[in-house]
Amino acid sequence: MHQHPAPSLHDRPAGHVGHRGPVSWAMAAQATLHCLTGCAIGEVLGMVIGTSLGLHELATVALAIALAFVFGYALTMRGVLRAGLPLRQALGVALAADTISIAVMEVIDNSAMLLIPGAMDAGLASGFFWGALAASLALAFVITTPVNRWLMGRGKGHAVVHAHH
């Protein structure tokens, strides 16, 4: 009787790869910090571009969200491409790893920016604008960390990336 080898992590679909089981808060925080880095780059760039061009608040937020996803996915793809994955598979890993995390972060930080009175209108030269943006990103980190811990414990989210390092 011919036995088939057990499938490796690379044989499974991107959404089903990764660590399952208990995940420490430190691991979840590290994954969230990685995600926050890409989100913050895109978020700050979007806010700066939108504010400097005098775009409406919602147009500025839409630009910030779009750039947060682009930079978030790009940072993840950079790491998995370096690990030797082909471009198409690296994109799949980035989508599986980051979509929920980035979406939660973006809802939190942009909601905070819109809800802090005057934050979006304060202007780039205002410490209030930058303080509100920093506070909104910090709040997004605090709320997204338990989400990432839950996802990683189920082999989802950033657990997918860890399977390729």
C-alpha positions in Angstrom: 0.0 0.0 0.0 1.4 3.4 -1.0 1.4 6.0 1.7 1.1 9.7 0.9 3.3 12.1 2.8 1.6 14.3 5.3 1.0 17.7 3.8 3.4 20.4 4.8 2.5 23.9 5.9 3.2 25.1 2.4 0.6 22.7 1.0 -2.3 24.2 2.9 -4.3 27.2 1.8 -3.0 30.5 3.2 -5.9 30.9 5.6 -5.2 27.6 7.3 -1.5 27.8 8.0 0.1 28.7 11.2 0.3 28.2 14.9 -2.8 27.0 16.8 -3.1 27.0 20.6 -2.2 29.4 23.4 -0.6 32.7 22.3 1.1 34.9 24.7 0.2 38.6 25.1 3.8 39.4 24.1 3.3 37.5 20.8 0.0 39.3 20.1 1.5 42.7 21.0 4.5 42.0 18.7 2.1 41.1 15.8 -0.1 44.1 16.5 3.0 46.4 16.6 4.1 45.0 13.2 0.6 45.7 11.8 0.5 49.1 13.5 3.8 50.1 11.8 2.3 49.7 8.3 -1.0 51.2 9.3 0.6 54.2 10.9 2.8 54.9 7.9 -0.3 54.8 5.6 -2.5 56.6 8.2 -0.1 59.5 8.8 0.7 59.8 5.1 -3.1 59.8 4.2 -3.8 62.4 6.9 -0.9 64.6 5.8 -1.9 64.5 2.1 -5.6 64.9 2.8 -5.1 67.7 5.3 -2.5 69.6 3.2 -4.7 69.3 0.1 -7.8 70.6 2.0 -9.8 67.4 1.3 -13.1 66.8 3.1 -12.7 64.8 6.3 -14.2 61.7 4.8 -12.0 61.9 1.7 -9.0 62.3 4.0 -10.1 59.3 6.1 -10.7 57.2 2.9 -7.2 58.0 1.7 -5.7 57.2 5.0 -7.5 53.9 5.2 -6.4 52.9 1.6 -2.8 53.8 2.3 -2.8 51.9 5.6 -3.9 48.8 3.9 -1.3 49.3 1.1 1.6 49.8 3.6 0.4 47.2 6.0 0.2 44.5 3.3 3.5 45.8 1.8 5.4 45.3 5.0 4.1 41.8 5.5 4.9 40.9 1.8 8.4 42.2 2.2 9.1 39.7 4.9 7.5 36.7 3.3 9.1 37.5 -0.1 12.4 37.6 1.7 11.6 34.1 3.1 11.3 32.9 -0.5 7.6 32.8 -1.3 6.6 33.7 -4.8 4.7 37.1 -5.2 1.2 35.6 -5.6 1.6 33.4 -2.5 3.1 36.3 -0.6 0.1 38.4 -1.4 -2.2 35.6 -0.2 -0.3 35.4 3.1 -0.4 39.2 3.6 -4.2 39.2 2.9 -4.8 36.3 5.3 -2.4 37.8 8.0 -3.4 41.4 8.0 -6.9 42.1 6.7 -8.8 41.7 10.0 -6.1 43.4 12.0 -5.8 46.4 9.7 -9.6 46.7 9.4 -10.0 46.8 13.2 -7.2 49.3 13.6 -8.6 51.5 10.9 -12.1 51.5 12.3 -10.7 52.5 15.8 -8.2 55.1 14.9 -10.3 56.9 12.2 -13.4 56.8 14.4 -11.3 58.4 17.2 -9.9 61.1 14.9 -13.5 61.9 13.7 -14.9 61.8 17.3 -12.2 64.0 18.9 -13.7 67.5 18.4 -11.5 69.6 16.1 -8.8 67.0 15.5 -9.4 66.8 11.8 -9.5 70.6 11.4 -6.6 71.4 13.6 -4.0 71.4 10.8 -0.6 69.9 10.3 1.2 72.6 12.3 -1.0 71.9 15.4 0.3 69.7 18.2 -3.4 68.9 18.9 -3.7 67.2 15.5 -0.5 65.1 16.0 -1.5 64.3 19.6 -5.0 63.2 18.5 -3.5 61.1 15.8 -1.0 59.5 18.2 -3.7 58.8 20.7 -6.0 57.3 18.1 -3.2 54.9 16.9 -2.4 54.0 20.6 -6.1 53.2 21.2 -6.2 51.1 18.0 -3.1 49.2 19.3 -4.8 48.5 22.7 -8.0 47.3 21.1 -6.4 45.3 18.3 -4.0 43.3 20.4 -6.6 41.0 21.9 -8.2 40.5 18.5 -4.8 39.4 17.1 -4.2 37.1 20.1 -7.6 35.5 19.5 -6.9 35.1 15.8 -3.4 33.8 16.3 -4.6 31.2 18.8 -6.8 29.8 16.0 -4.0 29.7 13.5 -5.3 32.8 11.7 -4.0 36.4 11.3 -0.3 36.8 12.0 0.0 33.1 12.8 0.0 32.7 9.0 3.1 34.8 8.6 4.9 33.0 11.4 4.6 29.8 9.5 6.7 31.2 6.8 9.6 32.5 8.9 
